[in-house]
Amino acid sequence: MKIALVGAPGTGKTSLAEAIVAALQARSHKAHILTSNDWQLPDYDFAIVDGTPLFAAVQRDVDAHDKSLYPHAITQQARYDITLLAGLDLPHTNTDRHRAFDARLREVLQTHQLRYSVVYGIGGQRTASALLAIDQWSGLGTAVQAQGPSHWQWVCDKCSDAQCEHQLFTSLLGREA
């Protein structure tokens, strides 16, 4: 399974890639981090790609309003089995540029009907979120079983609507207080 990691700059994509590979290897899967240009999968169950052409296309669009990189980037992104989008929940990612980058990524992924899941959390929580998404798309289901029953219910796995996510996290923060 080829998994792409995307997200605004500074959202922890590289750290998440390393953590996902370690977690998958701990489950006895063959997992490896690849570059976006390395399409050979020599005996790997999972290939994690940190840094796809879509990142560069969105960056050029957000910074210079140049959309010329999108055709190639979208073609390449469609080759992945799933895209994991790093959410904007890290403390230093609450800027206008981060929000614009994230919104544009979501818009492109949705417009071109590319399969993706948004992952949130700090450290191990983010890794667990990514593993749940991987398990859902791959049909493994091992992360949910290993963690036991969940205290929350996943209502919508496809919309990634920012307002829905905001309401979810606002309500979760309210429960902890």
C-alpha positions as CSV (number, residue, x, y, z in Angstrom):
1,M,0.0,0.0,0.0
2,K,1.4,3.4,-1.0
3,I,0.6,6.1,1.5
4,A,1.3,9.8,0.8
5,L,1.7,12.3,3.6
6,V,0.7,15.9,2.9
7,G,0.1,19.0,5.0
8,A,1.0,22.6,5.5
9,P,4.7,23.3,6.3
10,G,5.6,22.4,9.9
11,T,2.7,20.0,10.5
12,G,5.0,17.2,11.5
13,K,4.8,15.1,8.3
14,T,8.4,13.7,8.5
15,S,8.1,12.8,12.2
16,L,4.7,11.2,11.4
17,A,6.2,9.2,8.5
18,E,8.9,7.8,10.8
19,A,6.4,7.0,13.6
20,I,4.1,5.2,11.1
21,V,6.9,3.1,9.8
22,A,8.0,2.2,13.3
23,A,4.5,1.3,14.3
24,L,3.8,-0.8,11.2
25,Q,7.1,-2.6,11.6
26,A,6.2,-3.3,15.3
27,R,3.1,-5.0,13.8
28,S,5.4,-7.2,11.7
29,H,4.7,-5.4,8.5
30,K,7.4,-4.5,6.0
31,A,7.2,-0.7,5.9
32,H,9.6,1.9,4.5
33,I,9.8,5.7,3.8
34,L,10.2,6.4,0.1
35,T,10.8,9.6,-1.9
36,S,8.0,10.7,-4.2
37,N,10.1,9.6,-7.2
38,D,10.8,6.1,-5.9
39,W,7.9,3.9,-7.2
40,Q,9.6,0.5,-6.8
41,L,8.2,-1.5,-3.9
42,P,10.7,-4.2,-3.2
43,D,8.9,-6.5,-0.9
44,Y,7.2,-3.8,1.3
45,D,3.7,-4.0,2.6
46,F,3.6,-0.3,3.1
47,A,5.5,2.6,1.5
48,I,5.1,5.9,3.2
49,V,5.9,8.9,1.0
50,D,6.7,12.3,2.7
51,G,6.8,15.1,0.2
52,T,4.7,14.6,-2.9
53,P,4.5,16.9,-6.0
54,L,1.1,18.1,-4.6
55,F,2.9,19.9,-1.7
56,A,5.0,21.8,-4.2
57,A,2.0,22.7,-6.4
58,V,-0.1,24.0,-3.4
59,Q,2.9,25.9,-2.1
60,R,3.4,27.6,-5.5
61,D,-0.3,28.3,-5.7
62,V,-0.5,29.8,-2.2
63,D,2.7,31.8,-2.4
64,A,2.6,33.0,-6.1
65,H,-0.9,32.2,-7.3
66,D,0.7,29.9,-10.0
67,K,-1.4,26.8,-10.7
68,S,0.9,25.4,-13.4
69,L,2.2,22.5,-11.3
70,Y,-1.2,21.0,-10.6
71,P,-1.7,18.8,-13.6
72,H,1.4,16.7,-12.9
73,A,0.9,16.8,-9.1
74,I,-2.7,15.5,-9.3
75,T,-1.7,12.7,-11.7
76,Q,1.0,11.7,-9.3
77,Q,-1.2,12.0,-6.2
78,A,-3.8,9.7,-7.8
79,R,-1.2,6.9,-7.8
80,Y,-1.3,6.6,-4.0
81,D,-3.7,4.3,-2.3
82,I,-4.5,6.9,0.4
83,T,-3.3,10.4,1.3
84,L,-2.9,11.3,5.0
85,L,-3.4,15.0,5.6
86,A,-1.7,16.4,8.7
87,G,-4.2,18.6,10.5
88,L,-3.5,22.0,11.9
89,D,-3.6,21.1,15.6
90,L,0.0,21.7,16.5
91,P,0.5,25.0,18.4
92,H,2.7,26.7,15.8
93,T,0.4,26.0,12.8
94,N,-2.3,28.5,13.7
95,T,-1.3,31.2,11.1
96,D,-3.1,32.6,8.1
97,R,-0.6,30.9,5.7
98,H,-1.0,27.5,7.4
99,R,-4.8,27.8,7.1
100,A,-4.7,28.9,3.5
101,F,-2.3,26.0,2.6
102,D,-4.5,23.5,4.4
103,A,-7.7,24.8,2.8
104,R,-6.1,24.6,-0.6
105,L,-4.9,21.1,-0.1
106,R,-8.3,19.9,1.0
107,E,-10.0,21.7,-1.9
108,V,-7.7,20.0,-4.4
109,L,-8.0,16.6,-2.8
110,Q,-11.8,16.9,-2.8
111,T,-12.2,18.4,-6.2
112,H,-10.1,15.6,-7.8
113,Q,-11.8,12.9,-5.6
114,L,-8.5,11.7,-4.2
115,R,-8.9,9.4,-1.2
116,Y,-7.6,11.0,2.0
117,S,-8.0,11.2,5.7
118,V,-7.1,14.0,8.1
119,V,-4.9,13.0,11.0
120,Y,-4.7,14.9,14.3
121,G,-3.1,14.7,17.7
122,I,0.2,15.3,19.3
123,G,2.9,12.6,19.2
124,G,1.5,9.1,19.8
125,Q,-2.1,10.4,19.3
126,R,-1.3,11.5,15.8
127,T,0.4,8.2,15.0
128,A,-2.7,6.3,16.3
129,S,-4.9,8.5,14.2
130,A,-2.9,7.8,11.1
131,L,-2.9,4.0,11.9
132,L,-6.7,4.1,12.3
133,A,-7.0,5.7,8.8
134,I,-4.5,3.2,7.3
135,D,-6.4,0.3,8.9
136,Q,-9.7,1.6,7.6
137,W,-8.5,2.0,4.0
138,S,-6.4,-1.2,4.0
139,G,-9.0,-3.4,5.7
140,L,-6.6,-4.5,8.4
141,G,-8.6,-3.2,11.4
142,T,-5.8,-4.1,13.9
143,A,-5.4,-0.7,15.5
144,V,-9.0,-0.5,16.6
145,Q,-8.9,-4.0,18.0
146,A,-5.6,-3.3,19.8
147,Q,-6.9,-0.2,21.4
148,G,-10.2,-1.6,22.5
149,P,-13.6,0.1,22.2
150,S,-13.6,3.8,21.3
151,H,-15.3,6.4,23.5
152,W,-16.3,8.4,20.4
153,Q,-18.2,7.6,17.3
154,W,-16.9,8.5,13.8
155,V,-19.8,10.3,12.1
156,C,-18.5,11.4,8.8
157,D,-15.3,9.9,7.3
158,K,-15.4,11.6,3.9
159,C,-16.4,15.3,4.2
160,S,-13.4,16.7,6.1
161,D,-15.5,19.8,6.4
162,A,-13.5,22.4,8.5
163,Q,-16.6,23.5,10.3
164,C,-17.4,19.9,11.4
165,E,-13.9,19.4,12.6
166,H,-13.9,22.6,14.5
167,Q,-17.2,21.6,16.2
168,L,-15.8,18.2,17.0
169,F,-12.6,19.5,18.6
170,T,-14.5,22.3,20.4
171,S,-16.8,19.8,21.9
172,L,-14.0,17.4,22.9
173,L,-12.1,20.3,24.6
174,G,-15.3,21.2,26.4
175,R,-15.7,17.7,27.8
176,E,-12.1,17.6,29.2
177,A,-12.5,20.9,31.0
